[in-house]
Amino acid sequence: MAEKSLVLSQIQILLKQEGLAAPESELGPETRLKEDLGLDSFDLVQLILLLNRHFKLELGSQLLTGEHLENLGSLSMLVERSAP
């Protein structure tokens, strides 16, 4: 699939477009989804659905408790590994 930096950049754009992160936010691989962005379980489900649609994936809601949603870096690695 795409380079890591490209996937991370696309995730950053999606978060800002969908109002899950403030437009002026500095988002990097270490940005934590729950602690830094304040995403709750509903927001995380919304994010998974966005990633599925954007990257044409089939990520499940079982990821809500996983380490894959710890920060943007781990999330971008998950997207890369899950790409068709």
Summary of the structure (lengths in Angstrom):
residues: 84
radius of gyration: 11.4
end to end distance: 8.0
largest distance: 32.2
contacts: 221
relative contact order: 0.21
helix: 57%
strand: 2%
